[in-house]
Amino acid sequence: MPPNGAEIVMEALQSPKPYSFRREMFNQFRKNHLAMGGLILIGFFFVIALTVLSFAFFKVYFPADPNAINLTQRLLPPSASHLLGTDQLGRDVLSRMLHGSWISLTVGFVSVAIAISIGVLIGSVSGYFRGWVDVVLMRFVDIMMTFPTFFLILTVVALLGPGFWKVMIVIGLTSWTGTARFVRAEILSLRQRDFVQAALAVGAPSGRIILRHVLPNAMAPVLVSATLGVAGAVLTESGLSFLGFGVQPPQPTWGNILTEGRLYIFDAWWLTLFPGLAILAMVLAFNLCGEGIRDALDPRLRR
């Protein structure tokens, strides 16, 4: 049974340390074992991606050059010499997956950064100024939400052509509507608080109020949305690469490794199993971490 308000106040008064919202959130997050497991898995992917990217900068590849073709070793099953086997061109699958990890993470974080920036801007302006500004911006958000996101991304990429940076920008420019609605709802609530009214009373400019007083208190749902958005962006990039509209070969990504493997699904099962498991693990890790952050930020969801 969750503690009531009086018990929380008495516990805070009796505690030798002053109350800290950040410390309380971290303690709640740490109690969620699934969320901690997701965070550890995200850290594991980060270490792999940064390590591979650092070595690739100096032209050092582990365990082999991901684009080195050797037709005498094509479609070899997993073994001591090739831990995840080889593909139809004799390239080492493990090496290609390791080099594809940093692409998936880069696409996820850059596209989410673009989406969050647009969503926070539109949501904060709409929620703070209200009136006709709110009506115009929210109707634009509603129009954007009527389009199926993946098919909109697919259409834009098909018109502009596939590419690493194009994929990130297109995903970011089409994935901000949810964040805008979250931020608007938070700011509509915060605008009636005493500290905002006090700032208005002393004549503080609107930009300062939004940046210094309102937005910092509205970032909790944005943090959750960003974490879950990375998982969605990784899945979208994999889907685009699988359809041939994402990052193009010979640059390895988990999506195009999966695409190449579908032609040999009955003869070389490892070409679809391992990239599929990697995508599943990364998406699951970010989803678990995002759910844990949401539970830690919302006292009503604490157990």
C-alpha positions as CSV (number, residue, x, y, z in Angstrom):
1,M,0.0,0.0,0.0
2,P,1.6,3.3,-1.0
3,P,2.4,5.8,1.8
4,N,0.1,8.8,2.3
5,G,1.1,12.4,2.2
6,A,1.6,12.7,6.0
7,E,3.9,9.7,6.1
8,I,6.1,11.1,3.3
9,V,6.4,14.4,5.1
10,M,7.3,12.8,8.4
11,E,9.9,10.6,6.7
12,A,11.4,13.6,5.0
13,L,11.6,15.5,8.3
14,Q,13.2,12.6,10.1
15,S,15.7,11.9,7.4
16,P,19.3,13.1,8.1
17,K,19.7,14.2,4.5
18,P,17.6,17.0,2.9
19,Y,15.0,15.9,0.4
20,S,16.3,15.7,-3.2
21,F,13.9,15.0,-6.1
22,R,16.8,13.7,-8.2
23,R,18.0,11.3,-5.5
24,E,14.5,10.1,-4.9
25,M,14.0,9.5,-8.6
26,F,17.3,7.6,-8.8
27,N,16.4,5.4,-5.8
28,Q,13.0,4.6,-7.4
29,F,14.6,3.8,-10.7
30,R,17.2,1.6,-9.1
31,K,14.5,-0.5,-7.4
32,N,13.1,-1.4,-10.9
33,H,15.3,-4.4,-11.9
34,L,13.9,-4.5,-15.4
35,A,14.8,-0.8,-16.0
36,M,18.2,-1.3,-14.5
37,G,18.7,-4.3,-16.8
38,G,17.7,-2.1,-19.8
39,L,20.1,0.6,-18.7
40,I,23.0,-1.9,-18.4
41,L,22.2,-3.3,-21.9
42,I,22.1,0.3,-23.3
43,G,25.5,0.9,-21.7
44,F,26.8,-2.3,-23.3
45,F,25.7,-1.2,-26.7
46,F,27.3,2.2,-26.2
47,V,30.6,0.7,-25.2
48,I,30.6,-1.5,-28.3
49,A,29.7,1.3,-30.6
50,L,32.2,3.7,-29.3
51,T,35.0,1.1,-29.3
52,V,34.3,0.0,-32.8
53,L,34.0,3.6,-34.0
54,S,37.3,4.6,-32.3
55,F,39.2,1.6,-33.9
56,A,37.6,2.3,-37.3
57,F,38.9,5.9,-37.2
58,F,42.4,4.4,-37.2
59,K,41.5,1.8,-39.9
60,V,41.6,-1.0,-37.3
61,Y,38.8,-3.5,-37.7
62,F,37.8,-6.2,-35.3
63,P,37.5,-9.1,-35.8
64,A,37.8,-8.4,-39.5
65,D,37.2,-5.8,-42.2
66,P,33.4,-5.6,-42.4
67,N,33.5,-5.0,-46.2
68,A,36.3,-7.5,-47.0
69,I,34.9,-10.0,-49.6
70,N,36.1,-13.6,-49.7
71,L,34.0,-15.8,-51.9
72,T,35.8,-18.9,-50.8
73,Q,34.2,-18.5,-47.4
74,R,30.7,-17.5,-48.3
75,L,27.8,-18.7,-46.1
76,L,29.9,-20.4,-43.5
77,P,28.0,-21.2,-40.3
78,P,29.1,-19.9,-36.9
79,S,32.5,-21.3,-35.9
80,A,35.6,-20.4,-34.0
81,S,37.0,-18.5,-36.9
82,H,33.7,-16.7,-37.6
83,L,31.7,-16.5,-34.4
84,L,28.5,-15.4,-36.2
85,G,29.3,-17.0,-39.6
86,T,29.7,-15.3,-42.9
87,D,27.3,-13.8,-45.5
88,Q,26.8,-14.5,-49.2
89,L,30.0,-12.6,-50.1
90,G,32.2,-14.2,-47.4
91,R,32.1,-11.1,-45.1
92,D,32.3,-11.7,-41.4
93,V,28.8,-11.2,-39.9
94,L,30.1,-10.3,-36.4
95,S,32.3,-7.5,-37.7
96,R,29.4,-6.1,-39.8
97,M,27.0,-6.2,-36.8
98,L,29.6,-4.5,-34.6
99,H,30.1,-1.7,-37.1
100,G,26.3,-1.5,-37.7
101,S,25.7,-0.8,-33.9
102,W,27.0,2.7,-34.0
103,I,24.9,3.6,-37.0
104,S,21.7,2.4,-35.2
105,L,22.6,4.4,-32.1
106,T,23.5,7.5,-34.1
107,V,20.3,7.4,-36.1
108,G,18.3,6.9,-32.9
109,F,19.8,9.8,-31.0
110,V,20.2,12.3,-33.8
111,S,16.7,11.8,-35.0
112,V,15.2,12.0,-31.5
113,A,17.2,15.1,-30.8
114,I,15.6,16.7,-33.9
115,A,12.1,15.5,-33.0
116,I,12.5,16.7,-29.3
117,S,13.8,20.1,-30.4
118,I,10.8,20.7,-32.7
119,G,8.3,19.2,-30.3
120,V,9.5,21.3,-27.3
121,L,9.5,24.5,-29.4
122,I,6.0,24.0,-30.8
123,G,4.5,22.6,-27.5
124,S,6.0,25.4,-25.3
125,V,4.8,28.2,-27.6
126,S,1.4,26.7,-28.0
127,G,0.9,26.0,-24.3
128,Y,2.2,29.3,-23.0
129,F,0.6,31.8,-25.4
130,R,-2.7,29.9,-25.9
131,G,-5.4,31.7,-27.9
132,W,-5.1,31.7,-31.7
133,V,-1.4,30.6,-31.5
134,D,-2.5,27.4,-29.7
135,V,-5.3,26.8,-32.2
136,V,-3.1,27.2,-35.3
137,L,-0.2,25.1,-33.9
138,M,-2.4,22.3,-32.5
139,R,-4.4,22.0,-35.7
140,F,-1.1,21.7,-37.6
141,V,-0.1,18.9,-35.1
142,D,-3.5,17.2,-35.7
143,I,-2.9,17.3,-39.5
144,M,0.5,15.8,-39.1
145,M,-0.8,13.0,-36.8
146,T,-3.4,11.9,-39.5
147,F,-0.6,10.7,-41.7
148,P,0.8,7.2,-40.9
149,T,4.3,8.0,-39.7
150,F,6.2,5.1,-41.2
151,F,4.5,5.5,-44.6
152,L,5.1,9.3,-44.5
153,I,8.8,8.6,-43.8
154,L,8.9,6.0,-46.6
155,T,7.4,8.4,-49.1
156,V,9.8,11.2,-48.2
157,V,12.8,9.0,-48.3
158,A,11.7,7.6,-51.7
159,L,11.4,11.1,-53.1
160,L,14.7,12.4,-51.6
161,G,16.7,9.2,-52.0
162,P,18.2,6.9,-49.3
163,G,21.2,8.0,-47.3
164,F,22.6,8.0,-43.8
165,W,21.9,11.7,-43.0
166,K,18.6,11.8,-44.9
167,V,17.2,8.9,-42.9
168,M,18.0,10.7,-39.6
169,I,16.6,14.0,-40.7
170,V,13.4,12.6,-42.1
171,I,12.7,10.5,-39.0
172,G,13.3,13.5,-36.8
173,L,11.1,15.8,-38.9
174,T,8.2,13.4,-38.8
175,S,8.3,12.1,-35.1
176,W,7.8,15.3,-33.0
177,T,4.0,15.4,-32.7
178,G,3.7,13.3,-29.6
179,T,6.4,15.4,-27.8
180,A,4.6,18.6,-28.8
181,R,1.3,17.4,-27.2
182,F,3.1,16.3,-24.0
183,V,4.9,19.6,-23.6
184,R,1.8,21.7,-24.3
185,A,-0.2,19.8,-21.7
186,E,2.5,20.3,-19.1
187,I,2.9,24.0,-19.8
188,L,-0.8,24.6,-19.7
189,S,-0.7,23.2,-16.2
190,L,2.5,25.0,-15.1
191,R,1.3,28.4,-16.5
192,Q,-1.2,28.6,-13.6
193,R,1.3,27.9,-10.9
194,D,2.3,30.7,-8.4
195,F,5.9,30.9,-9.5
196,V,4.9,31.6,-13.1
197,Q,2.3,34.2,-12.1
198,A,4.9,35.9,-9.9
199,A,7.3,36.1,-12.8
200,L,4.6,37.6,-14.9
201,A,3.7,40.1,-12.2
202,V,7.3,41.4,-12.0
203,G,7.3,41.9,-15.8
204,A,9.7,39.1,-16.8
205,P,9.7,38.6,-20.6
206,S,7.9,35.6,-22.0
207,G,11.1,34.0,-23.4
208,R,12.8,34.1,-20.0
209,I,9.7,32.7,-18.3
210,I,9.5,29.8,-20.8
211,L,13.2,29.0,-20.7
212,R,14.0,29.6,-17.0
213,H,10.8,28.7,-15.2
214,V,8.4,26.6,-17.3
215,L,10.5,24.3,-19.5
216,P,12.8,22.9,-16.8
217,N,9.6,21.8,-14.9
218,A,8.1,20.3,-18.0
219,M,11.0,18.1,-19.1
220,A,10.0,14.9,-17.2
221,P,7.6,13.6,-19.9
222,V,10.1,14.8,-22.5
223,L,12.8,12.6,-21.0
224,V,10.5,9.6,-21.1
225,S,9.4,10.4,-24.7
226,A,13.0,10.8,-25.8
227,T,14.0,7.4,-24.3
228,L,11.1,5.6,-26.0
229,G,11.7,7.6,-29.2
230,V,15.2,6.2,-29.6
231,A,13.8,2.7,-29.6
232,G,11.2,3.8,-32.2
233,A,13.9,5.5,-34.4
234,V,16.1,2.4,-34.3
235,L,13.2,0.2,-35.3
236,T,12.2,2.7,-38.1
237,E,15.8,2.8,-39.5
238,S,15.9,-1.0,-39.4
239,G,12.6,-1.2,-41.3
240,L,13.7,1.3,-43.9
241,S,17.0,-0.5,-44.4
242,F,15.2,-3.8,-44.7
243,L,13.0,-2.3,-47.5
244,G,16.1,-0.8,-49.2
245,F,15.4,2.8,-48.4
246,G,17.7,3.2,-45.4
247,V,21.5,3.3,-45.2
248,Q,22.8,1.8,-48.4
249,P,25.4,-1.1,-48.7
250,P,28.3,-1.6,-48.4
251,Q,27.8,0.4,-45.1
252,P,26.6,-2.3,-42.7
253,T,23.5,-1.8,-40.6
254,W,21.4,-4.3,-38.8
255,G,18.5,-3.7,-41.2
256,N,20.4,-4.3,-44.4
257,I,22.2,-7.3,-43.0
258,L,18.7,-8.7,-42.3
259,T,17.6,-7.8,-45.8
260,E,20.5,-9.6,-47.4
261,G,19.9,-12.6,-45.1
262,R,16.2,-13.1,-46.1
263,L,17.3,-14.5,-49.4
264,Y,19.2,-17.3,-47.7
265,I,16.8,-17.8,-44.7
266,F,16.7,-21.6,-45.2
267,D,20.3,-22.1,-46.0
268,A,22.0,-19.5,-43.7
269,W,19.7,-18.9,-40.7
270,W,22.4,-16.9,-38.8
271,L,22.0,-14.0,-41.3
272,T,18.5,-13.3,-40.0
273,L,18.7,-14.6,-36.4
274,F,21.5,-12.5,-35.0
275,P,20.6,-9.1,-36.5
276,G,17.0,-9.7,-35.5
277,L,18.0,-10.5,-31.9
278,A,20.3,-7.4,-31.8
279,I,17.4,-5.1,-32.9
280,L,15.1,-6.8,-30.4
281,A,17.6,-6.4,-27.6
282,M,18.2,-2.7,-28.3
283,V,14.6,-1.8,-28.7
284,L,13.6,-3.7,-25.6
285,A,16.4,-2.1,-23.5
286,F,15.3,1.4,-24.4
287,N,11.6,0.6,-23.8
288,L,12.4,-0.9,-20.4
289,C,14.6,2.1,-19.5
290,G,11.9,4.5,-20.6
291,E,9.2,2.7,-18.6
292,G,11.5,2.8,-15.6
293,I,12.0,6.6,-15.9
294,R,8.3,7.1,-16.2
295,D,7.5,5.1,-13.1
296,A,10.3,6.9,-11.1
297,L,8.9,10.3,-12.2
298,D,5.3,9.6,-11.4
299,P,4.6,9.0,-7.7
300,R,1.2,7.4,-8.5
301,L,3.0,4.5,-10.3
302,R,5.5,3.7,-7.4
303,R,5.0,0.5,-5.5
